[in-house]
């Protein structure tokens, strides 16, 4: 497994996300993910399946020291009365004493970034997470998070796929030594169906989905893959045995379009960078 390093954190470059998965789906697919070689699992309080992930990992006999676990604090818990308690609840559900990476899920518009970071710092100082990061922040918010935080911000988890141009954030993150974690890498199913990506995949004996994941990883990003079908898990993991050519990487990068962003919920999302 390729590793992405950021401020002391060593994060597996390919993660397994459980967004929009039922408990039954999580418990059915996680053993297949472990068997395929996944060690990095990404969940969130709002997904409602932290407990299912915790059960599935424990029942499968996964050793805690072999895992990299990420979860995210939901915006309703951005208060001194709720933040730490919500993290304790997440740890109980995941059946661990601490997670490896704890993220602020969305910046939202009700609590100042500096206050969010102060609460995140406090739970890290209490030993509830090894590393901290953010998600869905714009460049200005990321810079404020970095300057406000007593501990390094190791990642910004953002929507990232061939149809969304994110150069401003990528440049800012790289300048600060912050890793980019990419979610929605399949663009809600558009990547596997894309004829251009399918054509590229054929030259390597790979699917369009594998090409999309490889494109992310080859740029040094952390890619979060997802499938609820155990029979598809091994395909998602088989992205380390080939490399895309410079020409193919550039061609994929040219698929970006002005309306490429898919996730931007009002009240949660910031003003995105141009």
C-alpha positions in Angstrom: 0.0 0.0 0.0 1.3 3.4 -1.0 1.5 5.9 1.9 0.8 9.7 2.0 2.8 11.5 4.6 1.7 14.8 6.1 3.1 16.4 9.3 4.0 13.0 10.8 0.8 11.2 9.7 1.3 8.2 7.5 -2.0 7.7 5.7 -2.8 4.8 3.4 -3.3 6.3 0.0 -6.3 4.2 -0.8 -9.2 4.3 1.8 -12.5 2.5 2.0 -15.4 4.9 2.6 -18.8 3.9 3.9 -20.9 6.9 3.0 -24.5 6.1 2.3 -24.1 2.5 3.4 -26.6 0.7 5.6 -25.4 -1.2 8.6 -26.1 -4.5 6.8 -24.1 -3.3 3.8 -21.2 -2.2 6.0 -21.1 -5.5 7.9 -21.3 -7.5 4.6 -18.6 -5.6 2.7 -15.9 -4.9 5.3 -14.6 -8.5 5.6 -14.1 -8.4 1.8 -12.3 -5.0 2.1 -10.0 -6.4 4.7 -9.3 -9.5 2.6 -8.5 -7.3 -0.4 -5.9 -5.4 1.6 -7.7 -2.3 2.8 -6.6 -0.9 6.2 -7.8 2.7 5.9 -11.5 3.1 6.7 -13.4 6.4 6.5 -16.7 7.1 8.2 -18.5 10.0 9.9 -21.0 10.7 12.7 -23.7 11.8 10.2 -23.3 8.5 8.2 -25.0 6.7 11.1 -22.8 3.6 10.6 -19.9 4.1 12.9 -21.2 1.3 15.1 -21.6 -1.1 12.2 -18.1 -0.4 11.0 -16.8 -1.0 14.5 -18.7 -4.3 14.8 -17.6 -5.4 11.4 -13.9 -4.7 12.0 -14.0 -6.5 15.4 -15.9 -9.5 14.1 -13.5 -9.9 11.2 -10.6 -10.0 13.7 -8.9 -6.9 12.4 -6.0 -5.8 14.6 -6.3 -2.2 15.8 -2.6 -1.5 15.1 -3.1 -2.5 11.5 -5.9 -0.1 10.8 -6.1 3.6 10.0 -9.5 4.9 11.1 -11.0 8.3 10.2 -14.3 9.8 11.4 -15.8 13.3 11.2 -17.6 15.5 13.7 -21.0 16.7 12.5 -21.8 20.4 12.5 -24.6 20.1 15.1 -21.9 19.1 17.6 -19.7 22.2 17.1 -20.2 23.5 20.7 -18.3 23.1 23.9 -21.2 21.2 25.4 -21.4 18.6 22.5 -18.1 18.3 20.7 -16.1 16.1 23.1 -19.1 14.0 24.1 -19.9 13.3 20.4 -16.3 12.2 19.9 -16.6 9.9 22.9 -19.7 8.4 21.4 -17.9 7.9 18.1 -15.1 6.0 19.8 -17.6 3.8 21.7 -19.4 3.0 18.4 -16.1 2.2 16.6 -14.9 0.2 19.7 -11.6 2.0 19.9 -9.8 4.3 22.4 -8.8 6.8 19.8 -9.2 7.3 16.0 -6.2 7.9 13.8 -7.7 11.0 12.1 -10.6 13.2 13.2 -12.0 15.8 10.8 -14.4 18.7 11.0 -17.0 17.5 8.5 -18.2 20.9 7.0 -17.3 24.5 7.9 -21.0 25.5 7.9 -21.9 29.0 8.7 -22.8 29.2 12.4 -19.5 28.6 14.3 -16.3 30.5 13.7 -13.5 28.4 12.2 -11.2 29.3 15.1 -13.7 28.0 17.6 -14.1 24.8 15.6 -10.4 24.3 15.6 -10.1 25.0 19.4 -12.5 22.2 20.1 -10.7 19.9 17.7 -7.4 20.7 19.4 -8.9 19.9 22.8 -10.0 16.4 21.9 -6.7 15.6 20.3 -4.9 16.9 23.5 -7.2 14.5 25.4 -5.8 11.6 23.4 -9.0 10.9 21.4 -7.4 11.1 18.0 -3.8 10.9 16.8 -4.2 13.4 14.0 -6.6 16.2 13.1 -7.9 17.6 9.8 -10.7 19.4 8.1 -13.1 18.6 5.3 -14.9 20.7 2.6 -13.0 23.9 3.5 -12.0 26.6 0.9 -8.5 28.0 0.7 -9.1 30.9 3.1 -10.7 28.6 5.7 -7.8 26.1 5.4 -5.3 28.9 6.0 -7.3 30.1 9.0 -7.5 26.5 10.4 -3.7 26.1 10.0 -3.0 29.4 11.7 -5.5 28.8 14.5 -4.5 25.3 15.3 -1.9 24.3 18.0 -1.4 21.0 16.2 -0.8 20.4 12.5 -3.8 20.1 10.1 -2.8 17.0 8.2 -5.6 16.9 5.5 -8.5 18.6 3.9 -11.0 16.1 2.6 -12.7 17.5 -0.5 -14.7 16.5 -3.5 -12.2 15.6 -6.2 -12.6 13.8 -9.5 -11.8 14.4 -13.2 -14.7 16.8 -13.8 -13.9 19.2 -10.9 -11.0 21.6 -11.2 -9.5 22.0 -7.7 -6.1 23.6 -8.5 -6.4 26.5 -6.1 -7.0 24.2 -3.1 -4.4 21.7 -4.3 -1.7 24.4 -4.6 -2.6 25.9 -1.2 -2.6 22.5 0.5 0.7 21.5 -1.0 2.3 24.7 0.0 1.3 24.0 3.6 2.2 20.4 3.6 -1.4 19.4 4.0 -2.6 16.2 2.3 -5.6 16.2 0.0 -8.1 13.4 0.6 -10.5 12.9 -2.3 -14.1 11.9 -1.9 -16.7 11.4 -4.6 -13.9 10.2 -6.9 -16.3 8.3 -9.0 -18.4 11.5 -9.5 -21.6 9.7 -8.5 -21.1 7.0 -11.1 -20.0 9.2 -14.0 -16.4 8.1 -14.0 -17.1 4.4 -14.6 -19.4 5.3 -17.5 -17.1 7.8 -19.1 -16.1 6.6 -22.7 -12.7 8.5 -22.6 -11.8 6.8 -19.3 -13.0 3.5 -20.6 -10.7 3.9 -23.6 -7.7 4.8 -21.4 -8.5 1.8 -19.2 -8.4 -0.6 -22.1 -4.8 0.2 -22.8 -3.9 -1.0 -19.3 -6.4 -3.8 -18.9 -8.2 -1.7 -16.3 -11.7 -0.4 -15.8 -12.6 3.3 -16.0 -13.1 3.3 -12.2 -9.6 2.0 -11.7 -8.3 4.7 -14.0 -10.1 7.3 -11.9 -8.7 6.0 -8.7 -5.2 5.7 -10.1 -5.4 9.3 -11.5 -6.0 10.5 -7.9 -3.3 8.4 -6.2 -0.7 9.2 -8.9 -1.0 12.9 -8.0 -0.2 12.1 -4.4 -3.8 12.4 -3.1 -5.6 10.0 -0.7 -8.4 8.4 -2.7 -11.5 7.2 -0.9 -13.1 4.3 -2.8 -16.5 2.9 -2.1 -18.6 -0.1 -3.0 -21.4 -2.0 -1.1 -20.8 -5.1 -3.3 -18.1 -7.5 -1.8 -17.4 -8.8 -5.3 -16.3 -5.4 -6.5 -13.9 -4.6 -3.6 -10.9 -6.4 -5.1 -11.2 -4.3 -8.3 -11.1 -1.1 -6.3 -7.9 -2.2 -4.6 -6.1 -3.2 -7.8 -4.7 0.2 -8.7 -1.1 -0.1 -7.6 0.1 -2.4 -10.4 0.0 0.1 -13.2 0.9 3.8 -13.8 -0.9 6.2 -16.2 1.3 7.9 -18.8 1.9 11.6 -18.6 -0.4 12.0 -21.7 -3.2 10.0 -20.1 -2.9 12.0 -16.9 -3.1 15.3 -18.8 -6.1 14.0 -20.9 -8.0 13.1 -17.8 -7.2 16.5 -16.2 -8.8 18.1 -19.3 -12.2 16.6 -18.5 -12.9 19.2 -15.8 -15.9 21.4 -16.5 -17.5 24.5 -14.9 -20.4 22.6 -13.6 -18.3 19.7 -12.3 -19.0 20.2 -8.6 -21.7 17.8 -7.3 -21.7 18.4 -3.5 -22.5 21.8 -2.2 -25.2 21.8 0.5 -26.6 25.2 1.5 -25.6 26.3 5.0 -22.8 23.7 5.1 -20.7 24.5 2.1 -18.4 27.6 2.0 -18.0 30.0 -0.9 -15.9 27.8 -3.2 -12.7 29.0 -4.7 -12.9 29.9 -8.4 
